[in-house]
Amino acid sequence: GERRIIELPVTELSTSTPVSLSVQVICGRRPGPTLLICAAIHGDEISGVEIIRRVLTLSALRRLHGTLVVVPIVNAFGFFSQSRYLPDRRDLNRSFPGSPQGSLASRLAHLFLHEVVSKCTHGIDLHTGAIHRSNYPQVRANLDDPEASRMAMNFGVPVVINASLRDGSLRQAATSHGVPLIVYEAGEALRFDEMSIRAGVKGIMRVMRGLGMLHVVRRTGSSLEPIVARSTTWLRAPASGILRASAGLGAQVRANQSLARIANAFGEDEVELKSPWNGIVIGRTNLPLVYEGDALSHIARIEGTQVQAETLDAFSPEEAY
């Protein structure tokens, strides 16, 4: 029945100012799972910070079963400087499991994994697209893990990607400690996107209800299953120039459909970017100025058309939590 903020010392800045990992723990009055929700492992991916803030204000937590562990800002260094990385230029999400004698990124990864993640039974890691890139609301998980699959399907976003574990990632490290963890991706770095934020809050609540941590709300009507993608790919610019995109986030595309055109400032030497298969646009660049090889559109490969359209149309994050 208690709620506490715990400060885990990390290091000091060059000004001797201490830096800590701030963790809030909410203990329910009844037994249940211990769920971790974390954000800003990449310091410029700030939407997750707002998602967690909104979750912590919900009155439903007064009837919590189990324990909620939240870390709104894992990478405080990147958050301060509006950077994806730590001061040592390392990616924290490629530094797990870390080491207490390693680099700054390695030490922070070790602290977070052993003092926080390993104490939990389940986890949700909140991310966005990178600088000048936006992601359509999606969940990434190892669907071969029954518990991770259940969390991913309960989250309630249109697209679930069966993503393999990546070396050095938090998801891989959590899995090695027996903690099923899913990743929610939506929005853009250094920007708040209301649809993505609301979808994240609703998704977390659904997962908590699925785990038995919150009272289940009975709703009328049928809920559609998310679309499961087994493979994704970034399509890259075949030439440099000015981009005119014709397929936005969440768009359903068919094989050989035009996604964008690139031309020079005079409108000459135009080249076309086409989808290699049927799928959904789950990520895209927001910059119209591109160089050859730049990542432009992220396509989740999916077969079928009617079920996809119904699932995408039914996605309504604007509804109440």
C-alpha positions as CSV (number, residue, x, y, z in Angstrom):
1,G,0.0,0.0,0.0
2,E,3.0,2.4,-0.1
3,R,4.6,4.4,-2.9
4,R,8.2,5.5,-2.7
5,I,10.8,7.1,-4.9
6,I,14.2,5.5,-4.6
7,E,17.4,7.2,-5.8
8,L,20.2,4.8,-7.0
9,P,23.5,6.6,-7.2
10,V,25.1,6.3,-10.7
11,T,28.1,8.8,-10.7
12,E,28.9,12.5,-10.6
13,L,29.1,15.1,-13.4
14,S,32.4,16.8,-14.0
15,T,31.0,19.6,-11.7
16,S,30.7,17.1,-8.8
17,T,26.9,17.1,-9.2
18,P,25.6,13.7,-8.3
19,V,23.5,11.8,-10.9
20,S,21.1,9.0,-9.8
21,L,18.7,6.6,-11.3
22,S,15.3,7.6,-10.0
23,V,12.9,4.7,-9.5
24,Q,9.3,4.9,-8.2
25,V,7.9,1.7,-6.6
26,I,4.2,1.3,-6.0
27,C,3.2,-1.6,-3.8
28,G,-0.3,-2.8,-4.1
29,R,-2.2,-4.1,-1.0
30,R,-2.8,-7.4,-2.7
31,P,-0.2,-9.9,-4.2
32,G,0.5,-10.0,-7.9
33,P,3.2,-9.6,-10.5
34,T,6.0,-7.0,-10.4
35,L,5.8,-4.9,-13.6
36,L,8.6,-2.7,-14.8
37,I,7.8,0.3,-17.0
38,C,10.9,2.3,-18.2
39,A,11.6,5.0,-20.8
40,A,14.4,7.2,-22.1
41,I,17.0,4.5,-22.4
42,H,17.7,6.6,-25.4
43,G,17.8,10.1,-23.8
44,D,16.1,11.9,-26.6
45,E,13.1,9.5,-26.8
46,I,10.9,11.5,-24.4
47,S,7.3,10.4,-25.2
48,G,7.7,7.5,-22.8
49,V,8.4,9.9,-19.9
50,E,5.0,11.5,-20.5
51,I,3.3,8.1,-20.8
52,I,4.7,7.1,-17.4
53,R,3.7,10.4,-15.9
54,R,0.1,9.9,-17.0
55,V,0.0,6.3,-15.8
56,L,1.1,7.4,-12.3
57,T,-1.8,9.8,-12.1
58,L,-4.5,7.1,-12.8
59,S,-6.9,6.4,-9.9
60,A,-7.0,2.7,-10.9
61,L,-3.6,2.3,-9.2
62,R,-5.2,2.6,-5.8
63,R,-6.6,-0.9,-6.4
64,L,-3.3,-2.3,-7.6
65,H,-2.5,-6.0,-7.3
66,G,1.2,-6.7,-7.1
67,T,4.0,-4.0,-7.6
68,L,4.6,-1.4,-10.2
69,V,8.2,-0.3,-10.7
70,V,8.7,2.8,-13.0
71,V,11.8,4.4,-14.3
72,P,10.8,7.4,-16.4
73,I,14.4,8.4,-17.3
74,V,16.9,5.6,-17.5
75,N,19.5,7.6,-19.4
76,A,19.6,10.9,-17.5
77,F,22.8,12.0,-19.3
78,G,21.2,11.8,-22.7
79,F,18.0,13.4,-21.4
80,F,19.9,16.4,-20.1
81,S,21.7,16.9,-23.4
82,Q,18.8,15.9,-25.7
83,S,20.9,13.1,-27.0
84,R,20.3,9.5,-27.8
85,Y,23.7,8.5,-26.3
86,L,25.7,8.8,-23.1
87,P,28.7,11.1,-22.7
88,D,31.0,8.2,-23.8
89,R,29.1,8.1,-27.1
90,R,27.8,4.6,-26.4
91,D,24.2,3.4,-27.0
92,L,22.9,2.2,-23.6
93,N,20.5,-0.2,-25.4
94,R,23.6,-2.0,-26.9
95,S,25.5,-2.1,-23.6
96,F,23.7,-4.8,-21.6
97,P,24.4,-6.7,-19.4
98,G,27.1,-4.3,-18.6
99,S,29.9,-4.4,-16.0
100,P,30.6,-2.5,-12.8
101,Q,34.2,-2.0,-14.0
102,G,33.3,-1.0,-17.6
103,S,32.5,2.2,-19.4
104,L,29.9,4.7,-18.1
105,A,27.2,3.0,-20.4
106,S,28.3,-0.4,-19.2
107,R,28.2,0.6,-15.5
108,L,24.7,2.2,-15.9
109,A,23.4,-0.9,-17.7
110,H,24.8,-3.2,-15.0
111,L,23.2,-1.1,-12.2
112,F,19.8,-0.9,-14.0
113,L,19.7,-4.6,-14.8
114,H,20.8,-6.0,-11.4
115,E,19.1,-3.5,-9.1
116,V,15.9,-2.9,-11.0
117,V,15.1,-5.2,-13.9
118,S,16.1,-8.5,-12.3
119,K,13.7,-7.7,-9.4
120,C,10.7,-7.7,-11.7
121,T,8.5,-10.4,-13.3
122,H,7.5,-8.5,-16.4
123,G,8.6,-5.4,-18.3
124,I,7.6,-2.8,-20.8
125,D,10.3,-0.6,-22.4
126,L,9.0,2.6,-24.1
127,H,10.7,4.0,-27.2
128,T,10.2,6.4,-30.2
129,G,11.7,6.8,-33.6
130,A,15.0,8.5,-33.9
131,I,15.7,12.2,-34.7
132,H,13.5,13.2,-37.7
133,R,11.9,9.8,-37.9
134,S,8.4,8.8,-36.7
135,N,7.1,5.3,-35.8
136,Y,3.6,4.1,-36.1
137,P,2.4,2.7,-32.7
138,Q,3.7,-0.9,-32.6
139,V,4.9,-3.5,-30.2
140,R,8.1,-5.6,-30.6
141,A,8.4,-8.9,-28.8
142,N,9.6,-12.4,-29.0
143,L,6.3,-14.1,-29.8
144,D,7.9,-17.5,-29.2
145,D,7.8,-16.6,-25.5
146,P,4.2,-17.3,-24.4
147,E,4.3,-14.6,-21.7
148,A,5.8,-11.9,-23.9
149,S,3.4,-12.8,-26.6
150,R,0.4,-12.5,-24.2
151,M,1.6,-9.0,-23.2
152,A,2.2,-7.9,-26.8
153,M,-1.3,-9.0,-27.9
154,N,-3.0,-7.4,-24.9
155,F,-1.3,-4.0,-25.5
156,G,-3.8,-3.2,-28.2
157,V,-1.9,-1.4,-30.9
158,P,-2.5,-2.4,-34.6
159,V,0.9,-3.9,-35.3
160,V,2.9,-6.5,-33.4
161,I,6.3,-7.4,-34.7
162,N,7.9,-10.7,-33.9
163,A,11.4,-9.3,-33.3
164,S,14.5,-11.4,-32.6
165,L,16.6,-10.5,-29.5
166,R,19.4,-8.1,-30.3
167,D,22.8,-8.4,-28.7
168,G,23.3,-5.9,-25.9
169,S,19.7,-4.8,-25.7
170,L,17.7,-4.5,-22.5
171,R,15.2,-7.0,-24.0
172,Q,17.8,-9.6,-24.4
173,A,19.3,-9.0,-20.9
174,A,15.9,-9.1,-19.3
175,T,15.0,-12.3,-21.0
176,S,18.3,-13.9,-19.8
177,H,17.1,-13.1,-16.3
178,G,13.7,-14.7,-16.9
179,V,11.9,-11.4,-17.3
180,P,9.6,-11.3,-20.4
181,L,9.9,-7.7,-21.8
182,I,8.1,-6.0,-24.7
183,V,9.0,-2.8,-26.5
184,Y,6.5,-0.1,-27.4
185,E,7.6,2.1,-30.3
186,A,5.7,5.2,-31.4
187,G,6.3,8.8,-32.3
188,E,9.5,10.8,-32.8
189,A,12.5,11.7,-30.7
190,L,12.3,15.1,-28.8
191,R,8.6,15.4,-29.7
192,F,5.3,14.7,-28.0
193,D,2.7,13.0,-30.2
194,E,-0.7,12.8,-28.5
195,M,-1.9,9.8,-30.4
196,S,1.2,7.8,-29.6
197,I,1.1,8.9,-25.9
198,R,-2.5,8.0,-25.4
199,A,-2.0,4.6,-27.2
200,G,0.9,3.9,-24.8
201,V,-1.1,4.7,-21.7
202,K,-4.0,2.6,-22.9
203,G,-1.7,-0.2,-23.8
204,I,0.0,-0.3,-20.4
205,M,-3.4,-0.4,-18.7
206,R,-4.4,-3.3,-20.9
207,V,-1.3,-5.2,-20.1
208,M,-1.8,-4.7,-16.4
209,R,-5.3,-5.9,-16.6
210,G,-4.1,-9.0,-18.6
211,L,-1.6,-9.7,-15.8
212,G,-4.3,-9.4,-13.1
213,M,-2.8,-6.2,-11.6
214,L,-5.9,-4.1,-12.3
215,H,-9.6,-4.7,-12.3
216,V,-10.8,-5.9,-15.8
217,V,-13.2,-3.4,-17.4
218,R,-15.8,-5.2,-19.5
219,R,-16.4,-3.5,-22.8
220,T,-19.2,-4.1,-25.3
221,G,-18.3,-5.0,-28.9
222,S,-15.6,-7.2,-30.4
223,S,-11.9,-6.4,-30.2
224,L,-9.8,-7.1,-33.3
225,E,-6.6,-9.0,-33.1
226,P,-3.4,-7.0,-33.9
227,I,-1.7,-7.6,-37.2
228,V,1.4,-9.8,-36.7
229,A,4.5,-9.1,-38.8
230,R,7.3,-11.6,-39.1
231,S,9.7,-9.4,-41.0
232,T,10.3,-5.7,-41.6
233,T,12.7,-3.7,-43.7
234,W,13.8,-0.1,-44.2
235,L,13.6,1.1,-47.8
236,R,16.5,3.4,-48.7
237,A,16.8,6.3,-51.1
238,P,18.1,5.2,-54.5
239,A,19.3,8.8,-55.2
240,S,19.9,12.1,-53.4
241,G,17.4,14.9,-53.8
242,I,14.1,16.3,-52.5
243,L,11.6,13.7,-51.2
244,R,7.9,13.8,-51.9
245,A,6.3,11.0,-49.9
246,S,2.9,9.6,-50.8
247,A,2.4,6.9,-48.1
248,G,2.1,8.1,-44.5
249,L,2.4,6.2,-41.2
250,G,0.0,3.4,-40.9
251,A,-0.7,3.3,-44.6
252,Q,-1.5,-0.1,-46.0
253,V,0.6,-0.6,-49.2
254,R,0.7,-3.2,-51.9
255,A,3.7,-4.7,-53.8
256,N,5.0,-2.3,-56.4
257,Q,3.0,0.6,-55.0
258,S,4.7,4.0,-55.2
259,L,5.7,5.2,-51.7
260,A,7.7,8.3,-52.7
261,R,9.4,10.2,-55.5
262,I,12.8,11.9,-55.3
263,A,13.9,14.6,-57.8
264,N,16.4,17.5,-57.9
265,A,15.3,21.2,-57.2
266,F,14.3,21.6,-60.9
267,G,12.0,18.5,-60.7
268,E,14.4,16.6,-63.0
269,D,16.1,13.2,-62.7
270,E,13.1,11.9,-60.8
271,V,13.3,8.4,-59.3
272,E,10.5,6.4,-57.6
273,L,10.5,4.4,-54.4
274,K,8.2,1.4,-54.6
275,S,7.2,-1.2,-51.9
276,P,8.7,-4.6,-52.5
277,W,5.7,-6.4,-50.9
278,N,2.3,-6.0,-49.3
279,G,2.6,-4.4,-45.9
280,I,2.1,-1.4,-43.6
281,V,4.2,1.7,-43.2
282,I,5.4,1.5,-39.6
283,G,8.2,4.1,-39.8
284,R,9.2,7.0,-42.0
285,T,11.6,9.9,-42.3
286,N,10.2,13.4,-41.7
287,L,12.9,15.2,-43.7
288,P,12.3,16.1,-47.3
289,L,16.0,16.5,-48.1
290,V,17.6,13.1,-48.5
291,Y,20.9,11.6,-49.6
292,E,21.4,8.3,-51.4
293,G,21.2,5.5,-48.9
294,D,19.0,7.3,-46.4
295,A,16.3,5.3,-44.7
296,L,13.0,6.5,-45.9
297,S,10.1,4.1,-45.2
298,H,10.0,1.2,-42.8
299,I,7.6,-1.5,-44.1
300,A,6.2,-4.4,-42.1
301,R,5.6,-7.3,-44.4
302,I,2.1,-8.7,-44.1
303,E,-0.2,-10.8,-46.4
304,G,-3.9,-10.2,-46.7
305,T,-5.9,-7.0,-47.1
306,Q,-9.4,-6.9,-45.6
307,V,-8.4,-7.9,-42.1
308,Q,-5.6,-5.3,-42.1
309,A,-7.9,-2.5,-43.1
310,E,-10.4,-3.4,-40.3
311,T,-7.7,-3.6,-37.7
312,L,-6.2,-0.2,-38.7
313,D,-9.6,1.4,-38.9
314,A,-10.5,0.1,-35.4
315,F,-7.4,1.7,-33.7
316,S,-8.8,4.5,-31.6
317,P,-6.4,5.8,-29.0
318,E,-8.5,9.0,-28.5
319,E,-11.0,7.0,-26.4
320,A,-10.8,7.2,-22.6
321,Y,-8.2,5.1,-20.7
